[in-house]
Amino acid sequence: MNLGDPDRVRPEHVTIFDTTLRDGEQSPGCSMNVKEKVRMAYQLDRLGVDIIEAGFPIASEGDFDAVRALAREIRRPVIAALARSCPGDIERAGRALEGAARARIHTFLATSDIHLHHKLKISRRQCLEQARDGVKLARSFCKDVQFSAEDASRTDITFLCEVLEAVIEAGATTLNIPDTVGYSVPHEFAELIQTLRRRVRGIGGVTISVHCHDDLGLSVANSLAAIGAGARQVECTVNGIGERAGNTSLEELVMVMRVRAEHYPYETAVVAEQLFPSSQLLSEITGVYVQPHKAIVGRNAFAHEAGIHQDGMIKDRSTYEIIAPQSVGAPRNELVLGKHSGRNALRVRYEKLGFVFDRAQLDDIYRRFVALADKIKTVEDGHLLELVRDVPSRTATIPDSAAKTAGTWMAPVSHADTQPVADPAAKEKARAAHTHEREGEQEDYLWGV
C-alpha cells in the first residue's frame, strides 16, 4: 500500500487462482454437489480470491451445472472452467460459462515425454498442434484463456518453450506452469520460471501462473520461489486440499507474504480475516478436517501447552506468536493445560475462574494437576474445580459458566465452602502477596514453565 507516501512503491499484485472447487474436490472424500459448491463459492468471494475455478464441465452433469450456477451467481471474481485441449471439452466449458460477468476457459495438455508416450500416446508435434488448436477454439468463446502445460516441471525445456510460444501466438493470456507431481524443489522451480521468461518469445505480454502439488511437502515453497522468479499468479486451495498430497495451501501462501513482506514484497486481494472461516466452512461441507497442527487454520495453530511458551504468552504474546489469531479470523489464542504446562499458566487459568492462591497452595495444586494431566492429556475447567475442593483458606468466586461446565460430570462445589473475594482490590492484594513471595528468590524452573 502507498499509505499516502508518494515515494513508497506499491507492491506488485499476485493473482490468487482458487481451485478448491475443481482440483480441491478431486481429493478423496472432498467432492461437492452443486449446492455445496455455490455455498463455498460465496465464501471464496468474501475471501477475496481473484479467480474461482468452478469445475470441469465435461466430467459430469453435476460439474456442468455447478460451473453454470457460479457463472450466473458470482459476479466479482473471474469464473474459470477446466477443459482438456480438445473440441468437446472446450465447447462444453464455453456453454457452462455463458452469462458469466468475467469468464475464463482453462485448457490443458500434458507436455512431458512420460505423459506423451505412456498416457496420451501422441508425438511432440501432435501435442504442439493440439495445444495451439485448443487455445484458438477457446478464444472463440471468451477472450480470457489460460493454457496449462501439464507436468511442465518434467518436460524437456526446449519443447516446453515451443509449446508455450505456440499457445501465446494462438491467443493464450495466461500460461500455467504446473509441478503436477510435486517433484520440483524451490531453486529448481525458480530456475525453470526464469528460463521460460528468457527464452519464450512473447511471454512478456502474458501472465505466468504456477500450480504446485505437495507430494514432497514443498508446494508453498515452490510457489513462493516461482513468485520471486517472476510468476504473478498462483493456483491454490483452501486447506491445501487436492489430488494425492494436495495443492499449495492458500492460507499459508498469503500469510507468508504478509508476515515476511521484506522477503516477499507482494500483495493479494485476499481478506485475511476470512481465512479461518473459509477453512471451517470447507471442513463442514466436505467432512474432512485439517490436522490440529496445520499452519494458520489448524486447531492448535494458536494454542500453547508447553510451560515456557505459556509463561512467555502471559507476559507478551509476541514471544511465541508471529500472527495474531484475529488477523486470520481465528479464535483468540488459548493456553491448553496439559502435563507440559507450568504453574504460571495454571495460576492464570484459576484466576479466570475466580481463584487466587498463595505459593504453597499453588504448589500443592500443581503437583496434583501434573499427576492428573499425565492421565487425561488435556485438563478442562471442571477438572480444575475438582482439584481445589480440598484446598484450605482459598478465596474464590466461581463463575456460573465454570459451574455449568463442571456440573455435567462432577459433584457440585458448595459455595458455602468458599469465601468470595470482597472486591477487585482484595484480589489484587492477594496477587501482590504471592508475587512478593517470589522476589529475591531464585525462580524455580516450573514456576515459569
Secondary structure per residue as TSV (DSSP state, phi and psi in degrees):
chain	resnum	aa	ss	phi	psi
A	1	M	-	360.0	146.2
A	2	N	-	-76.9	-34.6
A	3	L	T	52.8	35.8
A	4	G	T	81.2	-2.5
A	5	D	-	-94.5	108.3
A	6	P	T	-64.8	-21.7
A	7	D	T	-88.4	-6.8
A	8	R	S	-88.1	126.3
A	9	V	-	-81.4	129.5
A	10	R	-	-70.4	132.8
A	11	P	-	-61.6	148.9
A	12	E	E	-69.0	147.1
A	13	H	E	-87.1	134.8
A	14	V	-	-109.1	121.3
A	15	T	E	-76.2	130.7
A	16	I	E	-99.1	110.9
A	17	F	E	-98.9	105.6
A	18	D	E	-91.1	122.8
A	19	T	-	-116.4	27.5
A	20	T	T	-56.4	-39.7
A	21	L	T	-83.8	-4.9
A	22	R	T	-119.1	-77.5
A	23	D	T	-66.4	-37.1
A	24	G	G	-59.0	-45.1
A	25	E	G	-75.1	-6.3
A	26	Q	G	-76.9	-8.5
A	27	S	S	-66.6	131.8
A	28	P	T	-51.5	126.9
A	29	G	T	88.4	-1.5
A	30	C	-	-108.7	11.4
A	31	S	-	-64.6	149.2
A	32	M	-	-130.8	144.2
A	33	N	-	-85.5	-179.9
A	34	V	H	-59.7	-47.6
A	35	K	H	-59.9	-41.3
A	36	E	H	-68.5	-38.3
A	37	K	H	-64.7	-41.2
A	38	V	H	-63.5	-43.4
A	39	R	H	-60.6	-45.1
A	40	M	H	-68.5	-35.0
A	41	A	H	-64.3	-38.4
A	42	Y	H	-62.1	-36.7
A	43	Q	H	-69.9	-38.7
A	44	L	H	-62.7	-33.9
A	45	D	H	-65.0	-45.2
A	46	R	H	-63.3	-34.1
A	47	L	H	-65.6	-26.9
A	48	G	T	95.4	16.9
A	49	V	-	-64.0	151.1
A	50	D	S	-79.9	-36.7
A	51	I	E	-135.6	136.4
A	52	I	E	-115.0	115.1
A	53	E	E	-82.9	109.2
A	54	A	E	-82.2	-22.9
A	55	G	E	160.4	-167.4
A	56	F	-	-124.9	85.3
A	57	P	T	-54.0	-31.4
A	58	I	T	-73.9	-17.0
A	59	A	T	-67.6	-37.7
A	60	S	-	-166.6	165.3
A	61	E	H	-64.2	-37.4
A	62	G	H	-61.5	-42.9
A	63	D	H	-67.6	-38.9
A	64	F	H	-60.0	-47.3
A	65	D	H	-63.7	-36.7
A	66	A	H	-67.0	-44.6
A	67	V	H	-62.9	-43.4
A	68	R	H	-62.9	-42.0
A	69	A	H	-63.2	-44.9
A	70	L	H	-66.9	-37.8
A	71	A	H	-60.6	-33.3
A	72	R	H	-88.9	-26.7
A	73	E	H	-100.2	-36.4
A	74	I	-	-96.4	115.9
A	75	R	-	-105.2	-27.2
A	76	R	S	-76.5	-58.8
A	77	P	S	-73.8	160.8
A	78	V	E	-67.9	138.4
A	79	I	E	-106.6	121.3
A	80	A	E	-110.4	147.0
A	81	A	E	-125.4	136.3
A	82	L	E	-86.7	144.6
A	83	A	E	-152.5	136.5
A	84	R	E	-67.2	161.3
A	85	S	S	-78.8	66.0
A	86	C	S	-147.3	150.3
A	87	P	H	-54.8	-44.9
A	88	G	H	-59.6	-45.5
A	89	D	H	-63.4	-46.2
A	90	I	H	-67.8	-41.2
A	91	E	H	-64.2	-40.1
A	92	R	H	-64.0	-42.0
A	93	A	H	-64.5	-41.8
A	94	G	H	-60.5	-41.6
A	95	R	H	-67.5	-39.0
A	96	A	H	-64.5	-30.0
A	97	L	T	-88.0	-0.2
A	98	E	T	-59.3	131.5
A	99	G	T	94.6	-6.2
A	100	A	-	-69.9	141.3
A	101	A	S	-67.5	-37.7
A	102	R	S	-142.5	110.4
A	103	A	E	-113.4	149.8
A	104	R	E	-141.0	132.9
A	105	I	E	-99.0	126.5
A	106	H	E	-109.1	101.1
A	107	T	E	-104.5	145.6
A	108	F	E	-140.7	157.1
A	109	L	E	-157.1	135.7
A	110	A	E	-67.5	144.1
A	111	T	-	-124.3	-11.6
A	112	S	S	-76.0	150.2
A	113	D	H	-61.0	-32.3
A	114	I	H	-58.1	-47.4
A	115	H	H	-74.0	-40.2
A	116	L	I	-62.2	-43.9
A	117	H	I	-78.3	-45.4
A	118	H	I	-93.1	-28.2
A	119	K	I	-104.2	-56.2
A	120	L	I	-86.1	-27.7
A	121	K	-	55.7	48.0
A	122	I	-	-130.3	163.0
A	123	S	-	-84.7	169.4
A	124	R	H	-61.4	-40.0
A	125	R	H	-62.7	-42.4
A	126	Q	H	-64.2	-38.8
A	127	C	H	-61.1	-48.4
A	128	L	H	-60.1	-44.2
A	129	E	H	-67.0	-40.0
A	130	Q	H	-66.8	-39.7
A	131	A	H	-64.3	-45.5
A	132	R	H	-63.9	-46.0
A	133	D	H	-65.7	-34.7
A	134	G	H	-64.7	-41.5
A	135	V	H	-66.9	-40.8
A	136	K	H	-59.8	-42.9
A	137	L	H	-66.6	-42.3
A	138	A	H	-60.6	-36.4
A	139	R	H	-65.2	-20.5
A	140	S	T	-75.2	-15.0
A	141	F	T	-100.4	-35.5
A	142	C	-	-157.4	158.5
A	143	K	S	-80.3	-21.9
A	144	D	-	-95.3	103.5
A	145	V	E	-126.3	127.7
A	146	Q	E	-111.1	134.9
A	147	F	E	-114.9	132.9
A	148	S	E	-114.7	128.6
A	149	A	E	-91.8	90.2
A	150	E	E	-55.8	139.0
A	151	D	T	60.9	36.0
A	152	A	G	-58.9	-35.8
A	153	S	G	-68.7	-13.9
A	154	R	G	-114.6	18.3
A	155	T	S	-94.7	141.2
A	156	D	-	-53.4	127.3
A	157	I	H	-63.3	-38.0
A	158	T	H	-65.7	-42.9
A	159	F	H	-67.9	-38.5
A	160	L	H	-60.1	-41.4
A	161	C	H	-62.1	-39.9
A	162	E	H	-62.8	-44.1
A	163	V	H	-63.7	-45.5
A	164	L	H	-65.1	-38.3
A	165	E	H	-63.1	-38.8
A	166	A	H	-65.9	-42.0
A	167	V	H	-75.8	-28.6
A	168	I	H	-64.0	-45.5
A	169	E	H	-62.7	-30.4
A	170	A	H	-80.3	-11.9
A	171	G	T	120.2	8.1
A	172	A	-	-64.1	137.6
A	173	T	S	-104.5	-18.5
A	174	T	E	-135.0	134.9
A	175	L	E	-111.1	120.2
A	176	N	E	-101.7	128.8
A	177	I	E	-110.6	95.4
A	178	P	E	-86.1	142.9
A	179	D	E	-99.5	75.4
A	180	T	T	-57.6	-36.3
A	181	V	T	-109.2	14.2
A	182	G	S	62.2	37.9
A	183	Y	-	-90.9	-27.5
A	184	S	-	-74.1	160.2
A	185	V	-	-115.2	157.9
A	186	P	H	-52.9	-49.9
A	187	H	H	-65.4	-33.3
A	188	E	H	-69.5	-41.6
A	189	F	H	-69.4	-38.9
A	190	A	H	-62.4	-40.5
A	191	E	H	-63.6	-36.8
A	192	L	H	-61.7	-46.6
A	193	I	H	-62.7	-42.9
A	194	Q	H	-62.7	-41.0
A	195	T	H	-63.9	-43.4
A	196	L	H	-63.2	-38.9
A	197	R	H	-65.7	-30.9
A	198	R	H	-79.5	-37.7
A	199	R	H	-101.1	-22.7
A	200	V	S	-87.6	118.9
A	201	R	T	-67.1	132.4
A	202	G	T	86.3	-1.3
A	203	I	G	-69.8	-19.7
A	204	G	G	-65.5	-19.3
A	205	G	G	-96.1	5.5
A	206	V	S	-127.4	167.9
A	207	T	E	-92.0	134.0
A	208	I	E	-94.6	126.9
A	209	S	E	-117.7	158.8
A	210	V	E	-134.4	150.8
A	211	H	E	-138.5	101.5
A	212	C	E	-109.7	137.1
A	213	H	B	-98.9	161.4
A	214	D	-	-106.8	28.5
A	215	D	T	-58.5	-32.7
A	216	L	T	-107.7	12.4
A	217	G	S	73.9	21.9
A	218	L	-	-116.8	11.9
A	219	S	H	-62.3	-43.9
A	220	V	H	-68.1	-43.8
A	221	A	H	-61.9	-42.7
A	222	N	H	-64.9	-40.1
A	223	S	H	-64.9	-41.9
A	224	L	H	-65.6	-38.7
A	225	A	H	-62.7	-39.2
A	226	A	H	-67.0	-38.5
A	227	I	H	-61.4	-44.4
A	228	G	H	-61.4	-25.7
A	229	A	T	-91.1	-3.1
A	230	G	T	124.0	-6.6
A	231	A	-	-67.2	143.5
A	232	R	-	-129.2	14.7
A	233	Q	E	-141.0	139.2
A	234	V	E	-127.6	130.7
A	235	E	E	-90.1	128.1
A	236	C	E	-152.7	173.7
A	237	T	B	-137.8	153.5
A	238	V	G	-65.9	135.6
A	239	N	G	65.0	4.8
A	240	G	G	68.6	21.0
A	241	I	-	-71.2	156.8
A	242	G	-	157.5	-174.7
A	243	E	S	-53.3	140.0
A	244	R	T	53.7	-112.1
A	245	A	T	-85.2	1.7
A	246	G	-	99.1	-175.9
A	247	N	B	-109.7	-179.1
A	248	T	-	-58.3	128.6
A	249	S	B	-75.7	118.3
A	250	L	H	-57.4	-47.3
A	251	E	H	-65.7	-36.5
A	252	E	H	-69.9	-45.2
A	253	L	H	-57.9	-49.4
A	254	V	H	-63.5	-44.5
A	255	M	H	-73.7	-27.5
A	256	V	H	-61.7	-44.8
A	257	M	H	-68.3	-28.8
A	258	R	H	-78.0	-47.0
A	259	V	H	-74.9	-36.8
A	260	R	T	-113.6	52.4
A	261	A	T	-63.8	-22.1
A	262	E	T	-67.7	-23.8
A	263	H	T	-99.3	-29.1
A	264	Y	-	-128.1	79.4
A	265	P	-	-80.7	64.6
A	266	Y	E	-129.5	158.5
A	267	E	E	-122.1	156.1
A	268	T	-	-129.5	169.5
A	269	A	-	-91.5	5.3
A	270	V	-	-67.6	134.4
A	271	V	-	-88.2	101.5
A	272	A	G	-58.8	-32.4
A	273	E	G	-64.7	-12.9
A	274	Q	G	-96.3	2.6
A	275	L	H	-65.9	-51.2
A	276	F	H	-64.7	-46.4
A	277	P	H	-57.7	-36.8
A	278	S	H	-65.2	-43.1
A	279	S	H	-60.7	-44.9
A	280	Q	H	-64.8	-42.0
A	281	L	H	-64.7	-43.3
A	282	L	H	-61.6	-42.8
A	283	S	H	-62.4	-39.9
A	284	E	H	-64.1	-43.0
A	285	I	H	-68.2	-44.5
A	286	T	H	-88.6	-22.8
A	287	G	S	77.2	8.9
A	288	V	-	-109.3	114.3
A	289	Y	-	-102.2	149.4
A	290	V	-	-73.7	156.6
A	291	Q	-	-63.9	148.1
A	292	P	T	-54.9	-33.4
A	293	H	T	-92.8	14.4
A	294	K	-	-59.6	131.7
A	295	A	T	-58.8	141.7
A	296	I	T	74.2	-47.9
A	297	V	T	-119.2	-1.2
A	298	G	S	-71.0	156.0
A	299	R	T	-58.0	-33.4
A	300	N	T	-97.6	6.1
A	301	A	T	-59.4	-29.5
A	302	F	T	-126.1	26.6
A	303	A	E	-105.8	149.1
A	304	H	E	-136.0	124.8
A	305	E	-	-114.4	-36.8
A	306	A	S	-59.8	133.9
A	307	G	H	-58.6	-42.2
A	308	I	H	-59.6	-43.0
A	309	H	H	-65.7	-44.1
A	310	Q	H	-61.8	-41.3
A	311	D	H	-62.4	-42.5
A	312	G	H	-64.0	-41.5
A	313	M	H	-64.4	-38.2
A	314	I	H	-62.7	-37.8
A	315	K	H	-81.6	-41.0
A	316	D	-	-164.5	121.0
A	317	R	G	-61.1	-27.6
A	318	S	G	-67.4	-12.3
A	319	T	G	-63.5	-34.7
A	320	Y	T	-133.7	6.3
A	321	E	-	-127.6	124.3
A	322	I	S	-96.6	-9.0
A	323	I	S	-131.1	130.1
A	324	A	-	-74.8	129.0
A	325	P	G	-51.6	-42.3
A	326	Q	G	-65.8	-20.0
A	327	S	G	-69.7	-19.5
A	328	V	G	-114.5	13.2
A	329	G	T	78.7	15.1
A	330	A	-	-89.8	159.3
A	331	P	-	-60.7	158.4
A	332	R	-	-60.3	157.4
A	333	N	-	-59.5	152.7
A	334	E	E	-129.1	133.8
A	335	L	E	-92.1	106.9
A	336	V	-	-85.4	125.5
A	337	L	-	-89.1	118.5
A	338	G	S	-148.4	-168.9
A	339	K	T	-67.7	-15.7
A	340	H	T	-91.3	-4.2
A	341	S	-	-74.2	156.9
A	342	G	-	-110.9	179.0
A	343	R	H	-62.2	-36.8
A	344	N	H	-62.8	-44.2
A	345	A	H	-65.7	-39.1
A	346	L	H	-63.9	-42.6
A	347	R	H	-60.1	-44.8
A	348	V	H	-62.4	-42.2
A	349	R	H	-64.2	-41.7
A	350	Y	H	-64.6	-37.6
A	351	E	H	-64.0	-35.2
A	352	K	H	-66.3	-27.5
A	353	L	T	-86.4	-3.9
A	354	G	T	100.8	10.2
A	355	F	E	-106.5	138.9
A	356	V	E	-128.7	128.3
A	357	F	-	-123.6	153.8
A	358	D	-	-82.7	177.3
A	359	R	H	-61.0	-44.4
A	360	A	H	-63.3	-42.2
A	361	Q	H	-63.9	-44.1
A	362	L	H	-64.8	-38.4
A	363	D	H	-58.1	-44.2
A	364	D	H	-63.6	-46.1
A	365	I	H	-64.9	-40.0
A	366	Y	H	-62.1	-40.6
A	367	R	H	-60.9	-42.9
A	368	R	H	-72.9	-31.5
A	369	F	H	-62.8	-46.1
A	370	V	H	-61.9	-41.6
A	371	A	H	-62.2	-40.2
A	372	L	H	-68.6	-43.3
A	373	A	H	-63.4	-29.2
A	374	D	H	-63.3	-24.5
A	375	K	H	-96.9	-34.8
A	376	I	H	-116.7	3.6
A	377	K	S	72.3	-60.0
A	378	T	S	-121.6	128.4
A	379	V	-	-99.3	123.3
A	380	E	-	-96.7	173.0
A	381	D	H	-59.4	-37.2
A	382	G	H	-61.3	-38.1
A	383	H	H	-64.1	-38.8
A	384	L	H	-64.0	-39.9
A	385	L	H	-63.2	-37.8
A	386	E	H	-64.5	-38.0
A	387	L	H	-65.3	-28.2
A	388	V	T	-97.4	4.1
A	389	R	T	-61.9	-31.9
A	390	D	T	-106.9	15.4
A	391	V	-	-87.0	120.8
A	392	P	T	-74.7	155.3
A	393	S	T	57.1	34.1
A	394	R	-	-86.9	158.7
A	395	T	E	-118.9	133.8
A	396	A	E	-161.1	151.5
A	397	T	-	-125.0	113.0
A	398	I	-	-86.4	115.8
A	399	P	-	-62.6	149.6
A	400	D	H	-57.8	-39.0
A	401	S	H	-62.4	-39.8
A	402	A	H	-68.0	-39.5
A	403	A	H	-63.6	-39.2
A	404	K	H	-67.0	-39.0
A	405	T	H	-59.8	-43.6
A	406	A	H	-79.7	-25.8
A	407	G	H	-64.1	-18.0
A	408	T	T	-79.6	-12.3
A	409	W	T	-139.6	-11.5
A	410	M	S	-129.4	160.7
A	411	A	-	-64.0	143.0
A	412	P	-	-58.6	145.2
A	413	V	-	-88.1	126.2
A	414	S	-	-74.4	126.3
A	415	H	G	-69.3	-21.2
A	416	A	G	-69.0	-20.7
A	417	D	G	-81.5	-6.7
A	418	T	S	-120.6	155.9
A	419	Q	B	-112.6	111.2
A	420	P	-	-64.5	147.0
A	421	V	-	-67.8	129.8
A	422	A	-	-66.0	-44.0
A	423	D	-	-160.7	167.7
A	424	P	H	-56.7	-32.0
A	425	A	H	-64.6	-37.6
A	426	A	H	-65.2	-40.4
A	427	K	H	-63.0	-41.2
A	428	E	H	-67.2	-35.3
A	429	K	H	-63.5	-42.2
A	430	A	H	-63.8	-40.3
A	431	R	H	-65.2	-41.6
A	432	A	H	-63.5	-34.2
A	433	A	H	-64.1	-47.1
A	434	H	H	-75.0	-21.7
A	435	T	H	-69.0	-39.7
A	436	H	H	-62.6	-33.7
A	437	E	H	-60.0	-28.5
A	438	R	H	-85.4	-20.1
A	439	E	T	-65.0	137.4
A	440	G	T	83.9	-8.8
A	441	E	S	-106.6	157.5
A	442	Q	-	-74.4	118.1
A	443	E	-	-65.3	121.9
A	444	D	-	-73.7	156.8
A	445	Y	H	-55.8	-43.9
A	446	L	H	-79.2	-10.8
A	447	W	H	-67.3	-44.7
A	448	G	H	-81.4	-31.2
A	449	V	-	-103.3	360.0
